[in-house]
Amino acid sequence: MFSNADPRARKKCLIVYLRAKGRPCYEIADIARVDKDIVTNAVKKYVEGDLAGLLKENYRKPKSLLEPHNERLRALFEKQPPHIVNHAIEMIFEETEVRPDIPHPKPRP
């Protein structure tokens, strides 16, 4: 538990350790300063997947609609740097037809 450099991993290990010692979830949540659901989920991950399952991070990283245009936009901004955000938004729209200031629907997998 103490040898892991990641503070989230140490906290998860502490949660599982305290639960194994018989501490109730509400007390562990108070000690670890997390919600009771996090305690329950950490213990569940440990039971289902051992230590590797507990420490596995499953964060979803969404892709930007502008990602395919990165190089072209970088070159454009180096050649003609915008002075205000609204100008940058207009330049991006003219170059890509994507408006970065308007939320776009999530692409389907």
C-alpha positions in Angstrom: 0.0 0.0 0.0 2.7 2.5 0.9 5.1 1.6 -1.9 2.8 2.8 -4.7 3.5 6.3 -6.0 -0.1 7.0 -7.0 -2.1 8.5 -4.2 -5.4 7.1 -5.6 -3.9 3.6 -5.6 -2.8 4.0 -2.0 -6.2 5.2 -1.0 -7.9 2.2 -2.7 -5.5 -0.1 -0.9 -6.3 1.6 2.4 -10.0 1.1 1.8 -9.6 -2.6 1.1 -7.3 -3.0 4.1 -9.7 -1.4 6.5 -12.6 -3.4 5.1 -10.6 -6.6 5.6 -10.0 -5.6 9.2 -13.8 -5.4 9.6 -14.4 -1.7 9.6 -17.8 -0.6 8.4 -18.1 1.2 5.1 -19.4 4.5 6.6 -16.3 4.6 8.9 -13.9 3.8 6.1 -15.5 6.5 4.0 -15.0 9.0 6.8 -11.3 7.9 7.3 -10.5 8.0 3.6 -12.7 11.1 3.0 -14.6 9.5 0.1 -18.2 8.6 -0.5 -19.5 5.2 0.7 -20.1 4.2 -2.9 -16.4 4.5 -3.6 -15.7 2.2 -0.7 -18.2 -0.3 -2.0 -16.8 -0.1 -5.5 -13.2 -0.5 -4.4 -13.9 -3.6 -2.4 -16.0 -5.0 -5.3 -13.1 -4.4 -7.7 -10.7 -6.1 -5.3 -13.0 -9.1 -4.9 -13.6 -9.5 -8.6 -10.1 -8.8 -9.9 -7.6 -9.0 -7.0 -5.0 -6.3 -6.6 -4.6 -5.8 -10.4 -8.4 -5.3 -10.7 -8.4 -2.8 -7.9 -5.6 -0.7 -9.3 -6.7 -0.7 -12.9 -7.8 2.7 -14.1 -10.7 2.8 -16.5 -11.0 6.5 -17.3 -12.8 7.3 -20.6 -10.9 9.8 -22.6 -13.2 11.4 -25.2 -11.8 12.4 -28.6 -12.0 16.0 -29.8 -13.6 16.7 -33.1 -10.7 18.9 -33.8 -8.1 16.2 -33.3 -7.8 15.3 -37.0 -7.1 19.0 -37.7 -4.4 19.6 -35.1 -1.4 20.0 -37.4 -3.2 22.2 -39.8 -4.5 24.4 -37.0 -1.1 24.6 -35.3 0.5 25.8 -38.6 -2.3 28.3 -39.1 -2.0 29.8 -35.6 1.8 30.0 -35.9 1.5 31.9 -39.1 -1.4 34.1 -37.9 -1.8 34.1 -34.1 -5.3 35.1 -33.0 -5.4 38.0 -30.5 -8.7 37.1 -28.9 -10.6 33.9 -28.2 -13.5 34.8 -30.6 -11.0 35.3 -33.4 -9.5 31.9 -32.7 -13.0 30.3 -32.7 -13.8 31.9 -36.1 -10.4 30.8 -37.5 -11.0 27.2 -36.4 -14.6 27.2 -37.9 -13.3 28.6 -41.2 -10.6 26.0 -41.4 -12.6 22.9 -40.1 -16.3 23.8 -40.0 -16.3 22.8 -36.3 -17.4 25.4 -33.8 -15.5 24.8 -30.6 -17.8 27.0 -28.6 -20.9 24.9 -29.4 -21.3 21.5 -27.8 -21.4 18.8 -30.4 -23.3 15.5 -30.1 -21.1 12.6 -29.0 -20.0 10.4 -31.9 -21.5 6.9 -31.8 -19.0 4.0 -31.5 
